[in-house]
Amino acid sequence: MRQGCLVPKIAEVTLVCLRPKDGAIEMQLRARRSISTCPACGTASRRVHSHYQRKLADLPWEGLPVVILLQARKFFCVGDSCRRKIFTEPLPGTVARYARRSCRSSEALHWLTLALGGRAGARLARRLGLLACRSTLLRSLRHRMQPTAVTAPRVLGIDDWAWRKAHRYGTILCDLEAGKVVDLLPDREAATVAAWLQDHPGTEIVSRDRASAYAEATRRAAPQAVQIADRWHLMRNMSEALRTALEPHHRVLKQAAQGSIQGFIASAPPPLPSSTLSAKQQNRQRRYSLYEEMKALAYGGTSQSDIARQLDLSLRTVQRWTRAGVFPERTPRSYPHSVDSYVRYLDQRLHQGCHNASQLWRELRQQGYRGQLSSVWNWLHQHRGHTKRAPIFPSAKLSIRTSPQHTTWLILKEPPSAKAYLEELYRASPEIAALAYLGREFFRLVRSRDLAAWPQWLERAKHTALRRFASSLLRDQHAVEAALTLPWSNGPVEGHVHRLKLIKRQMYGRASFDLLRLRVLHQA
């Protein structure tokens, strides 16, 4: 961490006076050196021409604004060949030329703008005591961050990013070895990318998605570079191709789902009692066993205190059970219910033979009842015992989504819960079984980088519904083979695209391309 100092640059200026004034702090400074160098010819001079005072804004102290009163000097240039006769004493570590802020104050505002943008940076600066509007921050950012010379990396990652999705896109270029953004392009046209590659020669490896524009630009401008198809995009394209191949088989998917549910119903064991009822029965049996042990100890002459200690019960419980003379059954607790005010009407309707909870709930709603159907059902079940829930069959609980997209996910992931459905689907359609095998095999060879199995998979896929996908891979065969052998991918590029989107949304309304490019390239 850099250690702070009271004055901006102790090697250039010295403190003369420090005083409070009108809710601020005034710091009077003067130059430390007696000699100054002419910025035109570099000649040192001691001849002072005149003095004047500069008023600068500095970093605040605990929220209090700080004003610097700098006693600046002008010197005579003593160089014979210099055309400049008088020059102002330069203090580059304290204040820039014509600036009205100290260098450290300008640097603080610069980093705030670089991290947050104009509007958010101005809000935070105001909270910190640095007064600057958003337009000033953005203008100073453009002046300070001049475009730097871009060098072509050895391993280049290319991807697109959206100004507005499905309408306008740009291109991001990253150095995969250094893990940083190299440049931004305003569109994703092949001519724009090819022009950049021609202006920045030296790239040996290009990692990209499967967009044809980037492939064409690389072949045109950098034919010597090895192209790598991103593995994640390959697997995504595979899943999309499999989903498209399953779309004509809607009826088969639905029949397989119904068949797997019927098989589950036939093999399902009888329903078990509810967990709540089982817990109540076990709790009553435990209390009854304690009661029998207590009676046996009491008949044997054991005192109530000893009985409580031996059975790990409270003394009051032993006394209450002894006074009862019989096993004390627990009485169900009753609480106020929202249906209690309609008891007379409900008893009348039940006496008339209406036991339908839904019908009774609708009638109560007409009389001003605001509760839900479940409240009426629970009250009838607890207080009158006239309603019983309809038996829930396994077919009502089981529901398998048979859309091509979800079936594709089940085929590629193979969760245990979908085993019966997939087996029924493969039995009903050998074509779908072959497609599922090719999809899982493609995922396996990409993840394990099994280049030896690639030609065999490609040959089998040509004779199935995946032949269009296989043809597109064949046209991009060198990039696919490079993806199975080389370690590079577009993963770091996707991370930078995520950061770019965050910066772009912070700058809504003012996100022109040059400003966005500056922030993406120079933000730490």
C-alpha positions as CSV (number, residue, x, y, z in Angstrom):
1,M,0.0,0.0,0.0
2,R,1.4,3.4,-1.0
3,Q,2.0,5.6,2.1
4,G,0.2,9.0,2.0
5,C,1.8,12.4,2.5
6,L,0.4,15.7,3.6
7,V,1.5,17.6,0.5
8,P,1.0,16.3,-3.0
9,K,4.7,15.9,-3.9
10,I,7.2,16.5,-1.1
11,A,10.1,16.6,-3.5
12,E,8.6,19.5,-5.4
13,V,6.7,21.7,-2.9
14,T,6.9,22.5,0.8
15,L,4.1,23.5,3.2
16,V,4.0,27.2,4.2
17,C,0.7,27.4,6.0
18,L,-2.3,25.3,6.9
19,R,-5.5,26.9,8.2
20,P,-9.3,26.3,8.2
21,K,-11.5,28.8,6.3
22,D,-15.3,28.8,5.6
23,G,-15.8,25.1,6.3
24,A,-12.8,24.1,4.2
25,I,-9.0,23.7,4.7
26,E,-6.6,25.9,3.0
27,M,-3.1,24.6,2.3
28,Q,-0.5,27.1,1.2
29,L,2.4,25.6,-0.7
30,R,5.5,26.9,-2.5
31,A,8.1,25.4,-4.8
32,R,11.0,23.8,-3.0
33,R,13.8,24.1,-5.7
34,S,15.6,27.3,-6.4
35,I,16.4,26.1,-10.0
36,S,13.9,25.3,-12.7
37,T,14.4,23.7,-16.1
38,C,13.1,25.2,-19.3
39,P,10.6,22.7,-20.9
40,A,11.6,23.8,-24.4
41,C,15.4,23.6,-24.4
42,G,16.1,21.9,-21.0
43,T,18.4,24.7,-19.8
44,A,18.5,25.3,-16.0
45,S,17.7,28.8,-14.8
46,R,17.8,30.6,-11.5
47,R,16.4,34.0,-12.8
48,V,12.9,34.4,-11.4
49,H,10.6,36.6,-13.6
50,S,7.5,36.9,-11.4
51,H,5.3,35.1,-8.9
52,Y,1.6,34.3,-9.1
53,Q,-0.9,32.1,-7.1
54,R,-2.8,29.1,-8.4
55,K,-5.9,27.8,-6.6
56,L,-6.2,24.0,-6.8
57,A,-8.7,21.4,-5.4
58,D,-7.1,18.5,-3.5
59,L,-8.2,15.3,-1.9
60,P,-10.7,15.9,1.0
61,W,-9.8,15.2,4.6
62,E,-12.5,13.4,6.5
63,G,-15.1,14.9,4.2
64,L,-13.8,18.4,4.5
65,P,-12.8,20.0,1.1
66,V,-9.1,21.0,0.8
67,V,-8.0,24.0,-1.3
68,I,-4.3,24.4,-2.3
69,L,-2.9,27.9,-2.7
70,L,0.2,27.3,-4.8
71,Q,2.8,30.1,-5.1
72,A,4.0,29.5,-8.7
73,R,6.9,31.2,-10.4
74,K,7.9,32.2,-13.8
75,F,11.6,32.1,-14.9
76,F,13.7,33.6,-17.6
77,C,15.2,31.1,-20.0
78,V,19.0,31.7,-20.2
79,G,19.5,29.5,-23.2
80,D,20.9,31.5,-26.1
81,S,19.2,29.5,-28.8
82,C,15.9,29.0,-27.1
83,R,13.0,30.9,-28.6
84,R,11.1,30.8,-25.3
85,K,12.2,33.7,-23.1
86,I,9.9,33.1,-20.2
87,F,8.5,29.8,-18.9
88,T,6.3,28.7,-16.0
89,E,8.0,26.4,-13.4
90,P,6.8,22.9,-14.2
91,L,5.6,20.8,-11.2
92,P,4.5,17.5,-12.8
93,G,4.0,15.6,-9.5
94,T,1.8,18.3,-8.0
95,V,-0.4,19.7,-10.7
96,A,-0.7,19.4,-14.5
97,R,-0.5,22.3,-16.9
98,Y,-3.6,24.5,-16.8
99,A,-5.2,22.1,-14.3
100,R,-7.4,23.2,-11.5
101,R,-7.0,20.0,-9.5
102,S,-3.9,18.4,-7.9
103,C,-2.5,15.3,-9.6
104,R,-3.6,13.0,-6.9
105,S,-7.2,14.4,-6.9
106,S,-7.3,13.9,-10.7
107,E,-6.0,10.4,-10.3
108,A,-8.6,9.5,-7.7
109,L,-11.4,10.8,-10.0
110,H,-9.8,8.9,-12.9
111,W,-9.9,5.6,-11.1
112,L,-13.5,6.2,-9.9
113,T,-14.6,6.9,-13.5
114,L,-12.7,3.8,-14.8
115,A,-14.4,1.6,-12.3
116,L,-17.9,3.0,-12.1
117,G,-18.5,5.2,-15.1
118,G,-19.7,8.8,-15.2
119,R,-23.0,8.8,-13.3
120,A,-22.1,6.3,-10.6
121,G,-18.6,7.7,-10.3
122,A,-20.0,11.3,-9.8
123,R,-22.3,10.0,-7.1
124,L,-19.5,8.3,-5.2
125,A,-17.1,11.2,-5.7
126,R,-19.7,13.6,-4.2
127,R,-20.1,11.3,-1.1
128,L,-16.3,11.3,-0.7
129,G,-16.1,15.1,-1.0
130,L,-14.7,15.3,-4.6
131,L,-17.0,17.6,-6.6
132,A,-17.2,16.7,-10.3
133,C,-20.1,16.1,-12.6
134,R,-20.4,13.0,-14.8
135,S,-19.6,14.9,-18.0
136,T,-16.4,16.2,-16.5
137,L,-15.4,12.7,-15.4
138,L,-16.0,11.2,-18.9
139,R,-14.2,14.0,-20.6
140,S,-11.2,13.7,-18.4
141,L,-11.2,9.9,-19.0
142,R,-11.1,10.4,-22.8
143,H,-8.2,12.9,-22.4
144,R,-6.1,10.8,-20.0
145,M,-6.6,7.4,-21.7
146,Q,-5.3,7.9,-25.2
147,P,-5.6,4.8,-27.4
148,T,-2.4,2.7,-27.0
149,A,-0.7,0.7,-29.6
150,V,-2.2,-2.8,-29.9
151,T,0.1,-5.8,-30.5
152,A,-1.1,-9.0,-31.8
153,P,-1.0,-11.9,-29.3
154,R,0.3,-15.3,-30.2
155,V,-2.9,-17.0,-29.0
156,L,-6.0,-15.0,-29.9
157,G,-9.6,-15.6,-28.6
158,I,-12.4,-14.1,-30.7
159,D,-16.1,-13.8,-29.7
160,D,-19.0,-11.5,-30.3
161,W,-20.9,-9.4,-27.8
162,A,-24.3,-7.7,-28.1
163,W,-25.0,-4.0,-28.0
164,R,-28.6,-5.0,-28.3
165,K,-29.5,-8.7,-28.6
166,A,-30.5,-9.9,-32.1
167,H,-30.0,-6.4,-33.5
168,R,-26.4,-5.2,-33.2
169,Y,-23.2,-6.9,-32.2
170,G,-19.5,-6.2,-31.7
171,T,-16.3,-8.3,-31.5
172,I,-14.0,-8.8,-28.5
173,L,-10.4,-9.9,-29.0
174,C,-8.5,-11.4,-26.1
175,D,-4.9,-12.6,-25.4
176,L,-5.5,-16.1,-24.0
177,E,-2.0,-16.4,-22.7
178,A,-2.0,-13.1,-20.8
179,G,-5.8,-13.4,-20.0
180,K,-6.6,-9.8,-21.0
181,V,-8.6,-8.0,-23.6
182,V,-6.6,-6.8,-26.6
183,D,-9.1,-4.8,-28.5
184,L,-12.8,-4.2,-29.3
185,L,-14.3,-3.9,-32.7
186,P,-17.6,-2.1,-33.4
187,D,-19.2,-5.0,-35.4
188,R,-18.7,-8.7,-36.1
189,E,-18.3,-8.5,-39.9
190,A,-15.7,-10.7,-41.5
191,A,-14.1,-7.7,-43.3
192,T,-13.6,-5.8,-40.0
193,V,-12.0,-8.8,-38.3
194,A,-9.8,-9.5,-41.3
195,A,-8.6,-5.9,-41.5
196,W,-7.6,-6.0,-37.8
197,L,-5.7,-9.2,-38.3
198,Q,-3.9,-7.8,-41.3
199,D,-2.9,-4.6,-39.3
200,H,-1.7,-6.8,-36.4
201,P,0.3,-9.7,-37.9
202,G,1.9,-12.4,-35.7
203,T,-1.1,-14.5,-34.4
204,E,-0.4,-18.2,-34.5
205,I,-3.5,-19.7,-32.9
206,V,-7.1,-18.4,-33.1
207,S,-9.8,-19.8,-30.7
208,R,-13.3,-19.0,-31.9
209,D,-16.9,-20.1,-31.8
210,R,-18.3,-21.8,-34.9
211,A,-19.4,-18.6,-36.6
212,S,-18.5,-18.6,-40.3
213,A,-17.6,-14.9,-40.3
214,Y,-14.6,-15.3,-37.9
215,A,-13.5,-18.5,-39.7
216,E,-13.5,-16.7,-43.1
217,A,-11.7,-13.6,-41.7
218,T,-9.0,-15.8,-40.2
219,R,-8.5,-17.8,-43.4
220,R,-8.3,-14.6,-45.4
221,A,-6.0,-12.5,-43.2
222,A,-4.0,-15.1,-41.2
223,P,-3.9,-18.3,-43.3
224,Q,-0.9,-19.5,-41.3
225,A,-2.8,-19.5,-38.0
226,V,-4.3,-22.6,-36.5
227,Q,-8.0,-22.3,-35.9
228,I,-9.6,-23.9,-32.8
229,A,-13.4,-24.5,-32.5
230,D,-14.5,-23.9,-28.9
231,R,-15.5,-27.1,-27.2
232,W,-18.4,-25.6,-25.3
233,H,-19.9,-24.4,-28.5
234,L,-19.4,-27.8,-30.1
235,M,-21.4,-29.5,-27.4
236,R,-24.1,-26.8,-27.5
237,N,-24.4,-27.2,-31.3
238,M,-24.7,-31.0,-30.7
239,S,-27.5,-30.6,-28.2
240,E,-29.4,-28.2,-30.6
241,A,-28.9,-30.7,-33.5
242,L,-30.2,-33.6,-31.3
243,R,-33.3,-31.5,-30.3
244,T,-34.0,-30.7,-33.9
245,A,-33.8,-34.4,-34.8
246,L,-36.3,-35.3,-32.0
247,E,-38.9,-32.8,-33.0
248,P,-40.7,-35.0,-35.6
249,H,-41.1,-37.7,-32.9
250,H,-43.6,-36.0,-30.6
251,R,-46.0,-38.9,-30.6
252,V,-43.3,-41.5,-29.8
253,L,-42.1,-39.3,-26.9
254,K,-45.6,-39.1,-25.4
255,Q,-46.3,-42.8,-25.8
256,A,-43.0,-43.7,-24.1
257,A,-43.8,-41.4,-21.2
258,Q,-47.3,-43.0,-20.8
259,G,-45.7,-46.5,-21.0
260,S,-43.1,-45.8,-18.4
261,I,-45.8,-44.4,-16.0
262,Q,-48.0,-47.5,-16.5
263,G,-45.0,-49.7,-15.7
264,F,-44.3,-47.8,-12.6
265,I,-47.9,-48.2,-11.4
266,A,-47.9,-51.9,-12.0
267,S,-44.7,-52.4,-10.0
268,A,-45.3,-49.8,-7.3
269,P,-45.6,-51.2,-3.7
270,P,-48.7,-50.5,-1.7
271,P,-48.8,-47.0,-0.1
272,L,-47.3,-46.6,3.3
273,P,-49.1,-44.8,6.2
274,S,-48.3,-41.1,6.5
275,S,-45.2,-40.2,8.4
276,T,-47.3,-38.0,10.7
277,L,-49.6,-40.8,11.7
278,S,-46.6,-43.2,12.2
279,A,-44.9,-40.7,14.4
280,K,-48.0,-40.2,16.6
281,Q,-48.4,-44.0,17.0
282,Q,-44.7,-44.4,18.0
283,N,-44.9,-41.6,20.5
284,R,-48.1,-43.0,22.1
285,Q,-46.4,-46.5,22.4
286,R,-43.4,-44.9,24.0
287,R,-45.5,-43.0,26.6
288,Y,-47.6,-46.1,27.3
289,S,-44.4,-48.2,28.0
290,L,-43.2,-45.5,30.4
291,Y,-46.6,-45.5,32.1
292,E,-46.5,-49.4,32.6
293,E,-43.0,-49.1,34.0
294,M,-44.1,-46.4,36.4
295,K,-47.0,-48.5,37.7
296,A,-44.7,-51.5,38.3
297,L,-42.3,-49.4,40.3
298,A,-45.1,-47.7,42.3
299,Y,-46.6,-51.1,43.2
300,G,-43.1,-52.2,44.3
301,G,-42.9,-49.3,46.8
302,T,-40.5,-47.0,45.0
303,S,-41.0,-43.4,45.8
304,Q,-42.2,-40.9,43.2
305,S,-38.8,-39.1,43.2
306,D,-36.9,-42.3,42.5
307,I,-39.4,-43.2,39.7
308,A,-38.8,-39.8,38.1
309,R,-35.0,-40.3,38.2
310,Q,-35.1,-43.9,36.9
311,L,-37.4,-43.2,34.0
312,D,-36.0,-39.7,33.2
313,L,-39.3,-38.1,33.7
314,S,-40.3,-34.9,35.6
315,L,-41.8,-35.3,39.1
316,R,-44.9,-33.5,38.0
317,T,-45.5,-36.0,35.2
318,V,-45.2,-38.9,37.6
319,Q,-47.6,-37.3,40.1
320,R,-50.1,-36.5,37.3
321,W,-50.0,-40.1,36.0
322,T,-50.5,-41.5,39.5
323,R,-53.5,-39.3,40.2
324,A,-55.1,-40.2,36.9
325,G,-55.2,-44.0,37.7
326,V,-55.4,-44.8,34.0
327,F,-53.2,-44.1,31.0
328,P,-53.7,-40.4,30.2
329,E,-54.5,-40.1,26.5
330,R,-53.5,-36.8,24.9
331,T,-56.5,-34.7,23.8
332,P,-56.1,-32.9,20.4
333,R,-55.5,-29.2,20.7
334,S,-58.1,-26.9,19.2
335,Y,-57.3,-23.4,17.9
336,P,-59.5,-20.6,16.7
337,H,-60.4,-21.2,13.0
338,S,-61.6,-18.8,10.3
339,V,-64.6,-21.1,9.6
340,D,-65.8,-21.1,13.3
341,S,-68.2,-18.2,12.6
342,Y,-70.0,-20.3,9.9
343,V,-70.5,-23.4,12.1
344,R,-74.3,-23.2,12.2
345,Y,-74.6,-22.9,8.4
346,L,-72.1,-25.8,7.8
347,D,-74.0,-28.1,10.2
348,Q,-77.2,-27.3,8.4
349,R,-75.7,-28.1,5.0
350,L,-74.1,-31.3,6.3
351,H,-77.4,-32.4,7.7
352,Q,-78.9,-31.8,4.3
353,G,-76.4,-34.2,2.8
354,C,-73.9,-31.8,1.2
355,H,-70.4,-33.1,2.0
356,N,-68.5,-31.5,-1.0
357,A,-65.9,-29.1,0.5
358,S,-65.6,-27.2,-2.8
359,Q,-69.4,-26.6,-2.9
360,L,-69.5,-25.5,0.7
361,W,-66.5,-23.2,0.2
362,R,-68.2,-21.5,-2.8
363,E,-71.4,-21.0,-0.7
364,L,-69.4,-19.5,2.2
365,R,-67.6,-17.1,-0.2
366,Q,-71.0,-15.8,-1.2
367,Q,-71.7,-15.1,2.5
368,G,-68.5,-13.1,2.9
369,Y,-65.9,-15.8,3.8
370,R,-62.4,-14.8,2.6
371,G,-60.5,-18.0,3.4
372,Q,-59.2,-20.6,1.0
373,L,-60.7,-24.0,0.0
374,S,-58.0,-25.8,2.0
375,S,-59.1,-24.1,5.2
376,V,-62.7,-25.3,4.7
377,W,-61.5,-28.8,3.9
378,N,-59.3,-29.0,7.0
379,W,-62.0,-27.7,9.3
380,L,-64.5,-30.3,8.0
381,H,-61.9,-33.1,8.4
382,Q,-60.9,-32.1,11.9
383,H,-64.3,-31.2,13.4
384,R,-66.9,-33.3,11.6
385,G,-65.0,-36.1,9.8
386,H,-67.3,-35.8,6.7
387,T,-64.5,-35.4,4.1
388,K,-61.8,-37.6,2.9
389,R,-59.2,-36.9,0.4
390,A,-59.4,-38.7,-2.9
391,P,-56.8,-41.4,-3.2
392,I,-53.8,-40.2,-5.1
393,F,-52.7,-42.7,-7.7
394,P,-49.1,-42.7,-8.9
395,S,-50.2,-41.5,-12.3
396,A,-51.4,-38.3,-10.7
397,K,-48.0,-37.7,-9.1
398,L,-45.9,-38.7,-12.0
399,S,-45.5,-36.3,-14.9
400,I,-42.7,-36.6,-17.5
401,R,-42.0,-33.6,-19.7
402,T,-41.9,-35.0,-23.2
403,S,-40.8,-31.9,-25.1
404,P,-37.8,-32.5,-27.5
405,Q,-35.7,-30.0,-25.5
406,H,-36.3,-31.7,-22.2
407,T,-35.9,-35.2,-23.7
408,T,-32.5,-34.0,-25.1
409,W,-31.4,-33.0,-21.6
410,L,-32.5,-36.4,-20.2
411,I,-30.6,-38.3,-23.0
412,L,-27.4,-36.4,-22.4
413,K,-27.5,-36.3,-18.6
414,E,-29.2,-39.7,-17.9
415,P,-30.6,-38.9,-14.5
416,P,-31.7,-42.0,-12.5
417,S,-35.3,-40.7,-12.3
418,A,-35.7,-40.9,-16.1
419,K,-34.2,-44.4,-16.5
420,A,-37.6,-46.0,-17.1
421,Y,-38.7,-43.3,-19.6
422,L,-35.5,-43.6,-21.6
423,E,-35.6,-47.4,-21.7
424,E,-39.2,-47.3,-23.0
425,L,-38.2,-44.6,-25.5
426,Y,-35.3,-46.6,-26.9
427,R,-37.5,-49.7,-27.1
428,A,-40.2,-47.9,-29.0
429,S,-37.8,-46.2,-31.4
430,P,-34.5,-47.7,-32.4
431,E,-33.8,-44.5,-34.4
432,I,-34.0,-42.4,-31.3
433,A,-31.8,-44.9,-29.5
434,A,-29.1,-44.5,-32.2
435,L,-29.4,-40.7,-32.0
436,A,-29.0,-40.8,-28.2
437,Y,-25.9,-43.0,-28.5
438,L,-24.3,-40.6,-31.0
439,G,-25.1,-37.6,-28.8
440,R,-23.6,-39.1,-25.6
441,E,-20.6,-40.4,-27.6
442,F,-20.0,-36.9,-29.1
443,F,-20.0,-35.4,-25.6
444,R,-17.6,-38.1,-24.4
445,L,-15.1,-37.7,-27.1
446,V,-15.1,-33.9,-26.8
447,R,-14.6,-34.0,-23.0
448,S,-12.0,-36.7,-23.1
449,R,-10.3,-35.3,-26.2
450,D,-10.6,-38.7,-28.0
451,L,-9.4,-37.8,-31.4
452,A,-9.1,-41.5,-32.5
453,A,-12.9,-42.0,-32.1
454,W,-13.7,-38.8,-34.1
455,P,-13.6,-40.3,-37.7
456,Q,-15.8,-43.3,-36.7
457,W,-18.4,-41.0,-35.0
458,L,-18.5,-38.8,-38.1
459,E,-19.0,-41.7,-40.4
460,R,-21.9,-43.1,-38.3
461,A,-23.6,-39.7,-37.9
462,K,-23.7,-39.2,-41.7
463,H,-26.4,-41.9,-42.0
464,T,-28.8,-40.5,-39.3
465,A,-30.8,-37.4,-38.7
466,L,-27.6,-35.7,-37.5
467,R,-26.1,-35.7,-41.0
468,R,-26.5,-31.9,-41.4
469,F,-24.6,-31.3,-38.2
470,A,-22.0,-33.8,-39.3
471,S,-21.6,-32.0,-42.6
472,S,-21.0,-28.7,-40.9
473,L,-18.4,-30.3,-38.7
474,L,-16.8,-31.8,-41.8
475,R,-16.5,-28.3,-43.3
476,D,-14.8,-27.1,-40.1
477,Q,-12.8,-30.4,-39.6
478,H,-9.4,-28.8,-39.0
479,A,-10.8,-26.6,-36.2
480,V,-12.6,-29.5,-34.6
481,E,-9.5,-31.7,-34.6
482,A,-7.5,-28.8,-33.1
483,A,-10.1,-28.5,-30.4
484,L,-9.6,-32.2,-29.5
485,T,-5.8,-31.9,-29.4
486,L,-4.9,-28.3,-28.1
487,P,-5.8,-27.0,-24.7
488,W,-7.0,-23.5,-25.7
489,S,-10.7,-22.6,-25.5
490,N,-12.9,-19.5,-25.4
491,G,-13.7,-19.8,-21.7
492,P,-11.6,-16.7,-20.7
493,V,-13.2,-14.8,-23.5
494,E,-16.7,-15.5,-22.2
495,G,-15.6,-14.1,-18.8
496,H,-14.4,-10.9,-20.4
497,V,-17.7,-10.6,-22.3
498,H,-19.5,-10.9,-19.0
499,R,-17.4,-8.0,-17.6
500,L,-18.0,-6.0,-20.8
501,K,-21.8,-6.4,-20.4
502,L,-21.6,-5.1,-16.8
503,I,-19.5,-2.1,-17.9
504,K,-21.9,-1.4,-20.8
505,R,-25.0,-1.4,-18.5
506,Q,-23.3,0.9,-16.0
507,M,-22.9,3.4,-18.9
508,Y,-26.5,3.4,-20.2
509,G,-27.2,6.5,-22.2
510,R,-23.5,7.5,-22.6
511,A,-22.0,4.2,-23.8
512,S,-20.4,5.3,-27.1
513,F,-18.0,2.8,-28.5
514,D,-14.8,4.8,-27.9
515,L,-15.7,5.3,-24.2
516,L,-16.6,1.6,-23.7
517,R,-13.4,0.5,-25.4
518,L,-11.3,2.7,-23.1
519,R,-13.0,1.3,-20.0
520,V,-12.7,-2.3,-21.1
521,L,-9.1,-2.1,-22.2
522,H,-7.8,-0.1,-19.2
523,Q,-9.9,-1.3,-16.3
524,A,-7.9,-3.5,-13.9
